[in-house]
């Protein structure tokens, strides 16, 4: 069992089931979300190279600012167009 704590909430921790992992990324549509922190794009550039080498289709997305949640329309676009998403957190 994996325990993940949400640093944005001071409320009591809840158990949440993780999403199932795909057996392969070949042919999957993977979204890479840059949260607009310095050098996050550098990390995602390299990750995109590695994912496409392994057969994934990659789409890039950028949040307007790291200090606020992603806008609803951006979250909707990612959710409807991607099988999985990776978010870059870097400074």
C-alpha positions in Angstrom: 0.0 0.0 0.0 1.3 3.5 -0.9 0.4 6.4 1.3 0.4 9.9 -0.3 -0.1 13.0 1.8 -1.6 16.1 0.3 0.4 19.1 1.5 -2.3 21.5 0.4 -4.8 20.4 3.0 -4.7 20.3 6.8 -7.7 18.0 7.0 -7.6 14.4 8.0 -5.9 12.1 5.5 -8.2 10.0 3.3 -7.5 6.7 1.6 -7.6 7.0 -2.2 -7.0 4.2 -4.6 -4.3 4.8 -7.2 -5.1 4.4 -10.9 -4.1 1.2 -12.5 -0.7 1.3 -14.3 -0.7 0.4 -18.0 1.3 -2.7 -18.9 3.0 -0.8 -21.7 3.3 2.8 -22.9 3.5 1.8 -26.6 0.8 3.7 -28.4 -0.5 5.6 -25.3 -1.2 9.3 -25.5 0.8 10.8 -22.6 0.4 14.5 -21.6 3.4 16.3 -20.2 2.3 19.2 -18.0 4.8 22.0 -17.3 3.6 23.9 -14.2 5.8 26.9 -15.2 8.5 26.6 -12.6 12.1 27.2 -13.8 13.7 24.4 -15.7 10.6 22.2 -15.6 10.6 22.4 -19.4 14.2 21.0 -19.6 13.1 17.9 -17.6 10.1 17.4 -19.8 12.2 17.8 -23.0 14.3 14.8 -22.0 11.3 12.9 -20.8 9.5 13.4 -24.1 12.5 12.0 -26.0 12.5 8.9 -23.8 8.7 8.4 -24.1 8.6 8.7 -27.8 11.6 6.3 -28.1 9.3 3.8 -26.4 6.4 4.3 -28.7 4.2 6.8 -26.7 2.5 9.7 -28.4 3.3 12.9 -26.4 1.4 16.1 -26.1 2.8 19.1 -24.1 0.7 21.4 -21.9 1.7 24.5 -19.8 0.0 26.0 -16.8 -0.2 29.8 -16.8 1.4 29.9 -13.4 2.7 27.5 -10.8 1.1 29.3 -7.9 -2.5 28.4 -8.9 -4.2 25.2 -9.9 -4.5 24.5 -13.7 -7.5 26.2 -15.3 -10.6 24.0 -15.7 -10.4 24.1 -19.5 -6.8 22.9 -19.5 -7.6 20.1 -17.1 -10.5 19.1 -19.3 -8.3 19.1 -22.4 -5.7 16.9 -20.8 -8.3 14.5 -19.4 -10.1 14.1 -22.7 -7.0 13.8 -24.9 -4.5 11.8 -22.8 -4.3 8.3 -21.4 -1.8 9.4 -18.7 -0.2 12.6 -17.6 3.2 13.5 -16.1 3.6 16.8 -14.2 7.0 18.5 -14.0 8.0 19.9 -10.7 11.5 21.5 -10.8 13.4 24.6 -9.8 
